Amino acid sequence: MLQVSILVPQCKGLAPVLVRRAASVTLDWDVRQKSRFDTESSDGRRVGVFLPRGTVVRGGDVLLTQDGSLLRVIAAAQPVLKITACTDHHHGHEHAQAHDPAFDLMRAAYHLGNRHVPIELRPDHLKIEPDHVLADMLRAMHLTVVEVREPFEPEGGAYAPGHGGGHAHAHDDGHDHARGHDHGPHAHAHG
């Protein structure tokens, strides 16, 4: 089995010709947010990946194997909910003309962020993993929600790696939360 312990984000510093020639691994979001997983490369080799905890693998990254070969990471198409602003004005409420698609999407992103779901932000749409409760909430906010199969690349940040994965130190945002900086009004009792 090929061992991988080095990730090159977005193939920075690598010769494009080498990256183009490299075999690939196609991984969905569920796997890409783990730091340890097994997979198979496009040329049929078994690959064991052991990355530093909290590493998130993105489409376009390159994995460097212990024998010096490169593996291009392709974000797999997977079922996702694609959320777009409703542009028709047939909702039956008289202020329909006041609907601002950008604001509707921003409000949706706020409500989803409050629920700590991974969310991919795009200028004209949002993507989340399938969830019929959230889909109903978004439709009630006059957004259009459709299930599609596309790569999923959610935002990094406070709820990026490891939530639900049992890592106590899943915040990969460069802060040392143990030292207790001010998060606003909810005071922590630092014994």
N, C-alpha and C positions, 0 to 999 in steps of 0.2 A: 504494500500500500504506500502511495506517495504521501509524504508528510508536508504540510504547509503550516508555517508559523509566521510568515511575513505577508502583510497586505500593503500594496502600493496604491494609495487612493488615486483614482482617475488616471492611472498609469503615468503619473508625473515622473519625468526624467528618463523614461524608457523610450528607446527608439521605436517610432510608430511601426516600422517594418517588422520588428520582432513581435510586437503586440498583435499585428494583423495575422502573422503566421501561427500564433499560439493556439493551442486547443482551448476550449471554453468549458465553463460549468454554468448551467442554467438553474437558478435558485429562486424560490419564491421568498416573499418578505419574512414568512415565518422562520425560514432557515437563515436568511441573511442577518437577522438580529441576534443570532446565537454566536457565541465565540468558539464553540466546539461542535463540529458536526462532520459526518461522513457523506461523501457524494461521489458521483462518477463523472469523469470528464468526457468531452465529446469524442475523444479517441479511445474510450472504453477503459480507462485506468481508474482504479479505486483511489479515492483521495480522502485523507484524514486531515481535517482542518483544526488547528489549535491556535487561536489568536488570543491576544491579551483580552482579559475580561472587559466587557462593555464595548468591544469593537462592533460596529455596525458595517456590514458589507453592502456596498452600493453597486448597482449596474454601472459598468465602465471601470470598476476597480480591477486590479490585477493581483492574483495570488502568486507568490513566489514559492515554488516547491523546493525541498531540500536538495534535489538533484540539479537545481538551477534552472528548471524549465518554468515557463510562465503559463498561467491559466487566466484567460479573460473571464470576467464575471458578467453574465447576462441576467438581467432581472426578468424572471419568468412572468408570462401573462398569467393572471390569476383572477378569480371572480372578485370584483370590487364594485362598490356603488359610486357612480359618477353623478355629481351634484352640480346642476347648472341653474342659473337664475331663470325664472319664468319670464319670458318676454311678451307673452300674449296678455291682453288686458281683459280676459273674459272670466274674471273671478267673481263677478257680481258685486264687488264693492265699488262704491262710487269714486273713491280716490285711487283707482287702479293706475291712473296715469302717473301718479307720484312714485310708482315702483321704480327704484333705482337698482338695476341688477348688481352693480358692484357692492352697494350697501347690503343687499340681501345676502350675497355670498359672504361678506365680512361678518354679518350677524350670525350666519350659519357656522362659520369657522369659530366664532366666539363660543357659541353654545356647545359645539363639539369639543373644543379645547377644554371647556369646563368639565367635560366628562372624561377627560384624559384618554381619548381614543387616538390612535395613530392617524394622522391626517396628511394627505398630500395636498399642498397648496399650489394652485396654478392661477394665472391671471384671469382665466375665464371659467374655471371649474375647481371643484374639490373632489378628492377621492378618499373613501374610507372602506374598511373591510365590511362585508355584508352584515347588516344588523337591522332586522325588520322594525324594531322599536324606534331606532334612530331614523330610519327611512320614513316612518309615519310622522315623527316629529318634524322632519324637514319638509315633508309634503304639506303639513299643516301650516308651515311658514311660507307657503307658496313657492317652494323650490321644486325643480324637476329632478327626480331621482331615478336613474336607470341602472340595472346591473349589466356590467360589461366584463370582458376578459382583457385585462391590460396589465402591464407591469405596475407595481405599487412601490413608490419611493416616498414614504412619509417624511415629514420634517424631523430633523433632530431636535434636541432640546430637552427640557426637563423630563418629558415622558418618553424619551427615546429608548435606550436599551434596557432590557431586563425587567421592566415592570411585569409582575406575574412570574418572572423567572427566578425569583427567590434570591437575587443578589442585593445585599443591603446597600452596596455602594454603586448603584446603577446610574447615578447622575454623572454623565461624562461631560460636564459643562465647564470644567477647569476650576471649579470652586471646591474648597475643602469644607464640606458641610459640618464637619466635626467642630470646627472653630467657632461656629455660631455667628454668622453675620446677620444683620437686621433684615428680616423679611417683612417688616411692617408690624401691624398691631398685635399679631398673635405671638406673645412673648413665650419663649421656651425657658423652662427652668433648667439652667445648666448647672446641675449639682456639683 
